[in-house]
Amino acid sequence: MAEQISSLLRRSVEHLKEDVPGSYRLLVAELGPLVVELDVGDEVFSIRGGEHLQVTDDSPQTVSVRIATSRATILDLIDAKTGLDEAVEAGTVAVRGSLDDVQRAHASLRAYVHAAVRAASVPALLSDLRAGPP
């Protein structure tokens, strides 16, 4: 059985904290107190900011931003088969929240990507993501 996206994200956050602590701190600062709910296929989980990032397997009552997509779309974005703006326009990524919160979530995503490309242990997690169902 393929590893859940939430588990992969949780593991990647721990790797970022160890491999690139400065980038991790920037990511935490960008996210701030935001709570982002992610719906990826059959899985709903959340990312919470604060003093550190926390990935939880739940849907909290108070959510700042909701994002819905699929594992296949995440891989298409990683592989540059589509851009984030194109995915949103096509409806393969749906984002709901106030403009300020969505912009903060976007800045956090950028900080995550910048940290992930610098973390030596993250490529193995990408292989695990690819091993899952589309």
N, CA, C and O of each residue as an XYZ file, in Angstrom:
536
protein
N       0.842     -1.191      0.000
C       0.000      0.000      0.000
C       0.880      1.246      0.000
O       1.883      1.305      0.712
N       0.510      2.219     -0.785
C       1.286      3.450     -0.914
C       1.193      4.277      0.367
O       0.171      4.294      1.052
N       2.278      4.949      0.659
C       2.315      5.816      1.838
C       1.414      7.026      1.601
O       1.359      7.568      0.497
N       0.716      7.436      2.646
C      -0.173      8.583      2.535
C       0.623      9.870      2.322
O       1.762     10.001      2.771
N      -0.004     10.807      1.632
C       0.615     12.108      1.374
C       0.941     12.800      2.696
O       2.007     13.400      2.831
N       0.044     12.723      3.664
C       0.292     13.384      4.956
C       1.541     12.831      5.624
O       2.316     13.584      6.215
N       1.741     11.531      5.535
C       2.923     10.907      6.121
C       4.186     11.363      5.398
O       5.193     11.666      6.037
N       4.137     11.414      4.072
C       5.284     11.888      3.302
C       5.603     13.343      3.640
O       6.769     13.707      3.795
N       4.569     14.170      3.754
C       4.774     15.574      4.094
C       5.359     15.703      5.497
O       6.281     16.487      5.721
N       4.824     14.935      6.433
C       5.335     14.950      7.812
C       6.823     14.583      7.836
O       7.623     15.232      8.510
N       7.177     13.536      7.091
C       8.579     13.118      7.030
C       9.444     14.197      6.383
O      10.557     14.459      6.839
N       8.934     14.819      5.326
C       9.726     15.844      4.646
C       9.972     17.045      5.548
O      11.057     17.626      5.525
N       8.981     17.418      6.338
C       9.140     18.542      7.255
C      10.234     18.234      8.285
O      11.038     19.105      8.616
N      10.261     17.012      8.783
C      11.310     16.619      9.730
C      12.684     16.669      9.064
O      13.658     17.096      9.685
N      12.768     16.236      7.807
C      14.035     16.297      7.081
C      14.473     17.750      6.885
O      15.652     18.070      7.034
N      13.529     18.622      6.553
C      13.879     20.028      6.369
C      14.431     20.616      7.661
O      15.413     21.358      7.647
N      13.796     20.279      8.767
C      14.232     20.785     10.066
C      15.678     20.373     10.345
O      16.454     21.156     10.893
N      16.038     19.149      9.969
C      17.393     18.634     10.221
C      18.395     19.073      9.150
O      19.508     19.486      9.474
N      18.000     18.984      7.870
C      18.936     19.223      6.766
C      19.187     20.704      6.475
O      20.316     21.108      6.199
N      18.129     21.501      6.540
C      18.233     22.925      6.186
C      17.489     23.767      7.219
O      16.437     24.331      6.917
N      18.027     23.855      8.434
C      17.307     24.531      9.516
C      16.954     25.990      9.218
O      15.891     26.462      9.621
N      17.832     26.701      8.519
C      17.519     28.094      8.180
C      16.316     28.188      7.256
O      15.446     29.038      7.444
N      16.271     27.323      6.268
C      15.129     27.297      5.341
C      13.860     26.854      6.052
O      12.773     27.355      5.763
N      13.996     25.911      6.985
C      12.843     25.464      7.772
C      12.283     26.632      8.590
O      11.070     26.832      8.643
N      13.174     27.399      9.227
C      12.714     28.546     10.026
C      11.992     29.573      9.154
O      10.999     30.164      9.576
N      12.497     29.781      7.934
C      11.824     30.692      7.004
C      10.438     30.162      6.654
O       9.480     30.933      6.595
N      10.322     28.876      6.424
C       9.033     28.261      6.121
C       8.059     28.458      7.278
O       6.900     28.813      7.062
N       8.519     28.233      8.493
C       7.671     28.419      9.679
C       7.221     29.878      9.772
O       6.059     30.156     10.070
N       8.141     30.803      9.518
C       7.799     32.232      9.576
C       6.786     32.592      8.494
O       5.857     33.358      8.752
N       6.949     32.057      7.297
C       6.009     32.350      6.206
C       4.611     31.836      6.537
O       3.623     32.535      6.308
N       4.522     30.625      7.071
C       3.211     30.049      7.383
C       2.551     30.767      8.547
O       1.335     30.960      8.552
N       3.345     31.164      9.531
C       2.787     31.860     10.691
C       1.713     31.009     11.356
O       1.870     29.792     11.457
N       0.631     31.625     11.809
C      -0.421     30.883     12.517
C      -1.454     30.216     11.601
O      -2.453     29.678     12.078
N      -1.215     30.253     10.316
C      -2.166     29.725      9.344
C      -2.431     28.231      9.551
O      -1.537     27.479      9.940
N      -3.658     27.819      9.288
C      -4.023     26.407      9.250
C      -4.521     26.126      7.834
O      -5.491     26.724      7.368
N      -3.830     25.197      7.158
C      -4.166     24.857      5.780
C      -4.671     23.424      5.752
O      -3.980     22.502      6.184
N      -5.884     23.245      5.239
C      -6.447     21.908      5.068
C      -6.168     21.454      3.647
O      -6.402     22.189      2.688
N      -5.666     20.235      3.527
C      -5.392     19.653      2.206
C      -6.268     18.435      1.999
O      -6.368     17.567      2.865
N      -6.895     18.386      0.851
C      -7.717     17.255      0.445
C      -7.063     16.698     -0.812
O      -7.178     17.271     -1.895
N      -6.369     15.563     -0.650
C      -5.652     14.942     -1.755
C      -6.260     13.568     -1.979
O      -5.957     12.613     -1.263
N      -7.119     13.485     -2.980
C      -7.802     12.223     -3.241
C      -8.716     11.847     -2.091
O      -9.644     12.586     -1.762
N      -8.458     10.701     -1.480
C      -9.279     10.218     -0.365
C      -8.775     10.700      0.985
O      -9.346     10.344      2.016
N      -7.738     11.489      0.999
C      -7.062     11.864      2.238
C      -7.262     13.348      2.555
O      -7.041     14.206      1.701
N      -7.681     13.641      3.787
C      -7.808     15.019      4.247
C      -6.920     15.164      5.477
O      -7.011     14.388      6.428
N      -6.058     16.183      5.434
C      -5.158     16.441      6.554
C      -4.884     17.933      6.610
O      -5.332     18.685      5.745
N      -4.149     18.362      7.630
C      -3.897     19.788      7.759
C      -2.457     20.064      8.149
O      -1.758     19.220      8.710
N      -2.047     21.273      7.831
C      -0.741     21.800      8.217
C      -1.029     23.017      9.083
O      -1.796     23.903      8.705
N      -0.405     23.041     10.241
C      -0.591     24.155     11.166
C       0.745     24.844     11.391
O       1.780     24.195     11.543
N       0.702     26.149     11.411
C       1.893     26.925     11.722
C       1.954     27.218     13.208
O       1.192     26.661     13.998
N       2.847     28.076     13.568
C       3.067     28.426     14.970
C       4.552     28.426     15.246
O       5.334     28.958     14.458
N       4.948     27.831     16.358
C       6.374     27.742     16.679
C       7.092     26.742     15.784
O       8.293     26.868     15.547
N       6.364     25.752     15.290
C       6.902     24.766     14.358
C       5.761     24.297     13.473
O       4.596     24.583     13.748
N       6.095     23.576     12.411
C       5.064     23.049     11.520
C       4.545     21.734     12.058
O       5.311     20.893     12.528
N       3.257     21.568     11.986
C       2.638     20.334     12.438
C       1.700     19.838     11.345
O       0.816     20.565     10.894
N       1.903     18.593     10.925
C       1.031     17.954      9.940
C       0.162     16.972     10.706
O       0.673     16.045     11.335
N      -1.148     17.170     10.658
C      -2.063     16.319     11.406
C      -3.066     15.653     10.481
O      -3.469     16.220      9.465
N      -3.457     14.461     10.842
C      -4.404     13.688     10.036
C      -5.841     13.996     10.441
O      -6.583     13.118     10.881
N      -6.208     15.242     10.285
C      -7.569     15.627     10.636
C      -7.986     16.841      9.821
O      -7.194     17.424      9.081
N      -9.230     17.195      9.976
C      -9.775     18.394      9.361
C     -10.233     19.301     10.498
O     -11.323     19.107     11.036
N      -9.425     20.283     10.870
C      -9.776     21.135     12.008
C     -11.017     21.979     11.739
O     -11.388     22.222     10.591
N     -11.647     22.418     12.820
C     -12.848     23.245     12.666
C     -12.511     24.618     12.096
O     -13.267     25.156     11.288
N     -11.387     25.184     12.509
C     -10.978     26.490     12.023
C      -9.860     26.324     11.020
O      -8.752     25.914     11.366
N     -10.160     26.646      9.771
C      -9.206     26.499      8.677
C      -9.072     27.847      7.985
O     -10.069     28.523      7.732
N      -7.846     28.234      7.681
C      -7.610     29.495      6.975
C      -7.724     29.318      5.467
O      -8.309     30.150      4.774
N      -7.152     28.214      4.965
C      -7.135     27.945      3.524
C      -7.439     26.466      3.314
O      -6.945     25.607      4.045
N      -8.254     26.186      2.313
C      -8.532     24.804      1.912
C      -8.004     24.593      0.498
O      -8.256     25.389     -0.406
N      -7.264     23.494      0.333
C      -6.710     23.167     -0.982
C      -7.112     21.735     -1.304
O      -6.921     20.830     -0.492
N      -7.668     21.537     -2.489
C      -8.046     20.197     -2.946
C      -7.330     19.908     -4.258
O      -7.300     20.746     -5.160
N      -6.752     18.713     -4.356
C      -6.041     18.304     -5.559
C      -5.893     16.789     -5.553
O      -6.563     16.099     -4.785
N      -5.024     16.277     -6.402
C      -4.770     14.837     -6.463
C      -3.269     14.573     -6.444
O      -2.462     15.472     -6.681
N      -2.914     13.330     -6.161
C      -1.501     12.936     -6.199
C      -0.947     13.148     -7.614
O       0.180     13.616     -7.777
N      -1.731     12.808     -8.620
C      -1.284     12.976    -10.007
C      -1.006     14.443    -10.321
O      -0.026     14.751    -10.999
N      -1.840     15.335     -9.848
C      -1.625     16.763    -10.099
C      -0.384     17.255     -9.374
O       0.374     18.055     -9.922
N      -0.166     16.790     -8.153
C       1.050     17.167     -7.424
C       2.280     16.756     -8.229
O       3.225     17.533     -8.366
N       2.266     15.544     -8.757
C       3.400     15.079     -9.562
C       3.532     15.882    -10.859
O       4.648     16.171    -11.291
N       2.412     16.245    -11.481
C       2.471     17.077    -12.680
C       3.096     18.436    -12.377
O       3.842     18.974    -13.195
N       2.796     18.992    -11.207
C       3.396     20.267    -10.806
C       4.888     20.104    -10.546
O       5.689     20.931    -10.985
N       5.266     19.049     -9.839
C       6.680     18.792     -9.551
C       7.460     18.579    -10.840
O       8.580     19.069    -10.985
N       6.868     17.849    -11.768
C       7.537     17.537    -13.039
C       7.417     18.656    -14.071
O       7.875     18.504    -15.204
N       6.811     19.767    -13.693
C       6.635     20.933    -14.574
C       5.826     20.603    -15.821
O       6.019     21.220    -16.869
N       4.915     19.628    -15.715
C       3.999     19.341    -16.827
C       2.898     20.386    -16.881
O       2.272     20.598    -17.920
N       2.674     21.033    -15.749
C       1.704     22.115    -15.655
C       2.205     23.101    -14.605
O       2.977     22.747    -13.714
N       1.754     24.332    -14.731
C       2.081     25.352    -13.739
C       0.961     25.449    -12.724
O      -0.160     25.012    -12.986
N       1.257     26.013    -11.575
C       0.246     26.146    -10.525
C      -0.930     26.987    -11.003
O      -2.083     26.641    -10.742
N      -0.657     28.076    -11.692
C      -1.748     28.915    -12.189
C      -2.630     28.153    -13.174
O      -3.854     28.288    -13.147
N      -2.009     27.352    -14.046
C      -2.782     26.545    -15.005
C      -3.633     25.497    -14.282
O      -4.781     25.255    -14.652
N      -3.054     24.879    -13.245
C      -3.789     23.853    -12.492
C      -4.994     24.454    -11.783
O      -6.056     23.835    -11.726
N      -4.833     25.654    -11.243
C      -5.963     26.323    -10.582
C      -7.029     26.678    -11.613
O      -8.216     26.447    -11.386
N      -6.609     27.238    -12.744
C      -7.568     27.598    -13.799
C      -8.295     26.370    -14.340
O      -9.481     26.440    -14.662
N      -7.584     25.241    -14.441
C      -8.193     24.010    -14.959
C      -9.055     23.298    -13.916
O      -9.815     22.389    -14.249
N      -8.935     23.709    -12.668
C      -9.730     23.087    -11.611
C      -9.099     21.833    -11.027
O      -9.735     21.144    -10.229
N      -7.863     21.520    -11.403
C      -7.207     20.347    -10.818
C      -6.578     20.678     -9.466
O      -6.202     19.781     -8.711
N      -6.471     21.957     -9.172
C      -6.144     22.454     -7.831
C      -7.205     23.482     -7.496
O      -7.378     24.467     -8.214
N      -7.912     23.250     -6.406
C      -8.933     24.201     -5.945
C      -8.446     24.820     -4.644
O      -8.008     24.114     -3.736
N      -8.527     26.147     -4.561
C      -8.054     26.863     -3.381
C      -9.164     27.765     -2.885
O      -9.759     28.522     -3.653
N      -9.441     27.677     -1.574
C     -10.466     28.540     -0.960
C      -9.879     29.181      0.279
O      -9.188     28.538      1.069
N     -10.167     30.460      0.433
C      -9.715     31.214      1.597
C      -9.692     32.682      1.243
O      -9.900     33.060      0.090
N      -9.436     33.519      2.254
C      -9.336     34.951      1.985
C      -8.088     35.209      1.155
O      -7.155     34.406      1.169
N      -8.065     36.317      0.436
C      -6.930     36.640     -0.417
C      -5.637     36.682      0.385
O      -4.624     36.138     -0.054
N      -5.654     37.318      1.548
C      -4.449     37.406      2.372
C      -3.962     36.034      2.796
O      -2.762     35.762      2.752
N      -4.884     35.160      3.209
C      -4.487     33.819      3.649
C      -3.978     32.969      2.489
O      -3.020     32.211      2.642
N      -4.622     33.098      1.325
C      -4.166     32.349      0.151
C      -2.772     32.820     -0.261
O      -1.923     32.004     -0.620
N      -2.536     34.113     -0.213
C      -1.208     34.634     -0.552
C      -0.160     34.133      0.446
O       0.962     33.807      0.057
N      -0.521     34.073      1.719
C       0.409     33.567      2.741
C       0.679     32.072      2.516
O       1.817     31.620      2.648
N      -0.361     31.312      2.179
C      -0.185     29.888      1.889
C       0.721     29.710      0.670
O       1.566     28.816      0.651
N       0.548     30.551     -0.337
C       1.394     30.481     -1.536
C       2.848     30.800     -1.185
O       3.756     30.112     -1.652
N       3.081     31.818     -0.383
C       4.444     32.154      0.043
C       5.053     30.996      0.836
O       6.249     30.725      0.729
N       4.236     30.324      1.621
C       4.707     29.164      2.391
C       5.070     28.010      1.472
O       6.070     27.327      1.693
N       4.263     27.789      0.442
C       4.559     26.739     -0.530
C       5.886     27.021     -1.227
O       6.699     26.116     -1.413
N       6.099     28.259     -1.605
C       7.371     28.629     -2.239
C       8.543     28.385     -1.298
O       9.584     27.879     -1.716
N       8.375     28.748     -0.020
C       9.436     28.527      0.969
C       9.698     27.034      1.149
O      10.844     26.614      1.306
N       8.625     26.229      1.124
C       8.779     24.776      1.242
C       9.584     24.225      0.063
O      10.509     23.435      0.253
N       9.231     24.640     -1.142
C       9.934     24.156     -2.334
C      11.403     24.581     -2.296
O      12.286     23.779     -2.601
N      11.667     25.826     -1.926
C      13.051     26.294     -1.846
C      13.843     25.499     -0.811
O      15.026     25.225     -1.017
N      13.213     25.130      0.285
C      13.884     24.313      1.305
C      14.076     22.884      0.813
O      15.140     22.295      1.007
N      13.052     22.325      0.178
C      13.099     20.921     -0.247
C      14.196     20.668     -1.276
O      14.827     19.612     -1.250
N      14.432     21.607     -2.170
C      15.463     21.389     -3.182
C      16.861     21.428     -2.584
O      17.819     20.978     -3.212
N      16.983     21.963     -1.375
C      18.281     22.040     -0.709
C      18.505     20.907      0.286
O      19.616     20.739      0.789
N      17.483     20.141      0.572
C      17.568     19.073      1.574
C      17.991     17.772      0.909
O      17.319     17.287     -0.001
N      19.085     17.219      1.355
C      19.649     16.018      0.735
C      18.732     14.800      0.840
O      18.786     13.915     -0.014
N      17.905     14.744      1.858
C      17.098     13.545      2.086
C      15.728     13.581      1.410
O      15.007     12.584      1.446
N      15.356     14.689      0.804
C      14.022     14.813      0.218
C      13.843     14.016     -1.086
O      12.741     13.518     -1.316
N      14.856     13.866     -1.951
C      14.630     13.102     -3.192
C      14.094     11.684     -2.966
O      13.304     11.193     -3.773
N      14.501     11.034     -1.907
C      13.975      9.685     -1.626
C      12.474      9.743     -1.346
O      11.746      8.813     -1.690
N      12.012     10.813     -0.732
C      10.587     10.970     -0.466
C       9.813     11.163     -1.770
O       8.671     10.719     -1.890
N      10.425     11.815     -2.728
C       9.783     11.988     -4.033
C       9.565     10.627     -4.699
O       8.535     10.398     -5.332
N      10.524      9.744     -4.556
C      10.367      8.388     -5.085
C       9.183      7.683     -4.414
O       8.425      6.968     -5.069
N       9.036      7.890     -3.110
C       7.899      7.311     -2.389
C       6.574      7.904     -2.863
O       5.569      7.200     -2.960
N       6.579      9.208     -3.156
C       5.367      9.854     -3.671
C       5.000      9.258     -5.030
O       3.827      8.996     -5.292
N       5.978      9.046     -5.882
C       5.732      8.479     -7.206
C       5.236      7.038     -7.123
O       4.552      6.576     -8.036
N       5.562      6.322     -6.056
C       5.170      4.920     -5.909
C       3.682      4.764     -5.611
O       3.147      3.660     -5.718
N       3.012      5.838     -5.242
C       1.607      5.758     -4.899
C       0.704      5.708     -6.114
O       1.164      5.864     -7.245
N      -0.576      5.490     -5.883
C      -1.537      5.447     -6.996
C      -1.707      6.851     -7.587
O      -1.475      7.843     -6.896
N      -2.102      6.940     -8.833
C      -2.272      8.277     -9.464
C      -3.394      9.077     -8.831
O      -3.658     10.206     -9.245
